[in-house]
Amino acid sequence: MSTPLSSQNTAAFDADPLLRLRGPVRRRVQTWGTVILVALAPILVILTAGVLGPFASAPNLPSLRLVLLADLVYILVAAALVLARILRMVSARRSRSAGSRLHLRLSTLFAVIALVPAITVAVFAVVTINIGLEGWFSDRVRNVVGNSLAAAQAYQDEQERNLVTDGQVMAQVLERARQVNPLISDGEIRQILSQAQAGIQRGLRVAFIIDGEGMLRLRGERSYLFDFVQPDRDQIDRALNGELVLIKDWPNGEFRALVPLNGFGDRVLYIARAVDGEILSLLDETQATIQLYNQLEAERGRVLFNFGLIYLGFAFILILAAVWLGMWFAEGLSRPIGRLAAAAEQVGEGDLDAQVPEERGDDEIATMGRVFNQMTRQLKGQRDALLANTRQIEERRRLFDSVLGSVTAGVIGLDAAGRVDFVNRAAQELTGIAADDAVHRLLTEVVPEFSSLFQRLQDGEGRLVGGRVQDEVRISRLGRLESLLVRMAERRTAAGTLEGYVVAFDDVTELVSAQRMAAWGDVARRIAHEIKNPLTPIQLSADRIKRKFGRQLPEAEAEALQTLTDVIVRQTNDLRRIVDEFSRFARMPEPDRRPTDLVALVRDAITLQEAAQEAVTFGVSLPESPLVIDIDQTMIGQALTNLLKNAGEAIEGLIEAGRAPEGFVPRIEVAMRVDDSRATITIADNGIGLPADRARLFEPYVTTREKGTGLGLPIVKKIIEEHGGTLVLRDGPVMSGCAHAGALAEIRLPILRSQRGGGINENGSEA
């Protein structure tokens, strides 16, 4: 029998169809084995009791030996099985396997139920047998047995004595007749034989005369051939030698005698008398009984011990069978319950694949196993459905997160109360908020700039098609002013109940800047066209007025006229310079890319500015080897020069504003890094720094200097972008001797090389 299933055995049972098939077959074999083992016990007891009858007279009887050997084998096998079962129960109890305690209790109970009646019956049997033996061996029984033997012996002696006497008398009669007449004929002898047989008062069944070969020679008139039983040769020889031979035929109830006849040669008198065979048989039985009685009386203690030993053997066989049956029945009860307990523990640990083998039958235990399996299957189905729904929800959530994480637009989800539910990565980057800090907080606290638009959505004011609101909102994050196109809409359930809100927004700062750049380019073209044309006539007219009227006016008025005309000419030149800048901004030419050493170009621009800005210290970190790429040397040189001039003007602005620290040393640091795909040039200063609204620095006519036109940075940005690069402005590092951060311009140019020309490569060799 198997112990209650563990989790591994249960899982294996469910997974392997062979085990499911093998389990019932094994249980069926074990059941039949138990039935056969239990049924053998009474059969062996009955067989042993049957062959123990001749125990005293034939102790070496083969059948007894065979039965006793079978008993011994049965006891050894049953004891080994019971001992193995007990050890398994103890081991299971020590390992605290499910159902082991119930199994041990039931087995103990059934063993006690089997042992107590057996011990009780054994005690009463020994006492009863002892009392019976005392009655058997009493004086009265001894006298009765002795008298029976004496009576039977007296009857036998009397019959023998009478038959011997009658035989001797008949032999004497026949011998006298032979002596009187030696030539007496057989007929006369037969007549004398018949008369003698008839003359015997006690009666003879037959009277014959036989020869030495046992053949019948003469018979009396009342002696019939079918009553003749031929004697043995030994008996005839003894009679011929003069011995009166007495033959006791107990089965036929007859005594026969062979009497020797003197004077008759080899002939013998054969007589027979009927006797009571039952009495004679009783004599032998009585003698054997008395002998056994005396033997048993002498060995009464041994008999009692043998009986106790035999009973103990019988009881041991039956007790072992009963104990094994009890253990088997106890395991049959505890095994399903233990399996249920083990499976329940597995279910409690979350393993809903746990199943118990379903027992056959309609009893409560079988029903409980089937109901348990049905319950676990239903739970597993419900859990699988729940897990499938959870996986589907998780997949949708991941898809939702992936979509929200991959879109460039910022998305913020709100609940019905306006608290943040989720924030995608773009929203965190655009607004500068952290998702963990924003969740479960009000939108008006997280992004206050969205408050007015959110209030409009809640109030239902200014809604577009679809019930959403939209507006451009400017926010300042990390020192940068950004323009966001914000759209807000409600989320409602299928029943129309408000579930929450969705806030989506895009960074349109670059778009607005590009639109403004395009607008300003158009304006610049118009201004350049409309203003540049009258500038030359104005300047020529001023020169002509000065020459014509300067000689005609008095000296003082002539000087005043010259001064005024000079102002007109100077302002006209300033206007022409501005118009030229407008023209350059509006009609930026396509770059004429040629192989150019970018390192040398940067170094030349620095050298030029070092001469122009003598008070500024330049820190230079450039690659030692040349970097030859396809660029427009003039345009990139103009951009670098403009940025270096802006850095110097930022330092002048700090000094003019009186914000320069004590011991301030103007400094501009230029560095260049080269990787596989691009070159990065950084220009940092320790000047006044960048304004808060940095997004507008690249818009035309936006400047922080009084004399600036606001076209320098837009032109530089356009040049860099025409070369496929980017220009970024951010706070620079805090340099030595300063407590503030200056500005840093970062130019990133892709490394592009053409196959034309004979320029030099990065290693400085001829291309």
Sequence and secondary structure as in RCSB ss.txt:
>XXXX:A:sequence
MSTPLSSQNTAAFDADPLLRLRGPVRRRVQTWGTVILVALAPILVILTAGVLGPFASAPNLPSLRLVLLADLVYI
LVAAALVLARILRMVSARRSRSAGSRLHLRLSTLFAVIALVPAITVAVFAVVTINIGLEGWFSDRVRNVVGNSLA
AAQAYQDEQERNLVTDGQVMAQVLERARQVNPLISDGEIRQILSQAQAGIQRGLRVAFIIDGEGMLRLRGERSYL
FDFVQPDRDQIDRALNGELVLIKDWPNGEFRALVPLNGFGDRVLYIARAVDGEILSLLDETQATIQLYNQLEAER
GRVLFNFGLIYLGFAFILILAAVWLGMWFAEGLSRPIGRLAAAAEQVGEGDLDAQVPEERGDDEIATMGRVFNQM
TRQLKGQRDALLANTRQIEERRRLFDSVLGSVTAGVIGLDAAGRVDFVNRAAQELTGIAADDAVHRLLTEVVPEF
SSLFQRLQDGEGRLVGGRVQDEVRISRLGRLESLLVRMAERRTAAGTLEGYVVAFDDVTELVSAQRMAAWGDVAR
RIAHEIKNPLTPIQLSADRIKRKFGRQLPEAEAEALQTLTDVIVRQTNDLRRIVDEFSRFARMPEPDRRPTDLVA
LVRDAITLQEAAQEAVTFGVSLPESPLVIDIDQTMIGQALTNLLKNAGEAIEGLIEAGRAPEGFVPRIEVAMRVD
DSRATITIADNGIGLPADRARLFEPYVTTREKGTGLGLPIVKKIIEEHGGTLVLRDGPVMSGCAHAGALAEIRLP
ILRSQRGGGINENGSEA
>XXXX:A:secstr
      HHHHHHHHH HHHHHHHHHHHHHHHHHHHHHHHHHHHHHHHHHHHTGGGTT TT HHHHHHHHHHHHHH
HHHHHHHHHHHHHHHHHHHTT TTHHHHHHHHHHHHHHHHHHHHHHHHHHHHHHHHHHHHHTSHHHHHHHHHHHH
HHHHHHHHHHHHHHHHHHHHHHHHHHHHHH TT  HHHHHHHHHHHHHH TT  SEEEEE TTS EEEE TT  G
GG     HHHHHHHHTT  EEEEETTTTEEEEEEE TTSTT EEEEEEE  HHHHHHHHHHHHHHHHHHHHHHTH
HHHHHHHHHHHHHHHHHHHHHHHHHHHHHHHHHHHHHHHHHHHHHHHHTT TT      SSSSHHHHHHHHHHHH
HHHHHHHHHHHHHHHHHHHHHHHHHHHHHHHSSSEEEEEETTSBEEEE HHHHHHH   HHHHTTSBHHHH GGG
HHHHHHHHHT S  TTS EEEEEEEEETTEEEEEEEEEEEEE TT  EEEEEEEEEE HHHHHHHHHHHHHHHHH
HHHHHHHHHHHHHHHHHHHHHHHHHTTS HHHHHHHHHHHHHHHHHHHHHHHHHHHHHHHHT      EEEEHHH
HHHHHHHHHHHH TTSEEEEE  SS  EEEE HHHHHHHHHHHHHHHHHHHHHHHHTT   TT   EEEEEEEE 
SSEEEEEEEE SS   S GGGGGSTT  SSTT  S HHHHHHHHHHHTT EEEEEE    TT SS  EEEEEEEE
    S S  B TTS B 
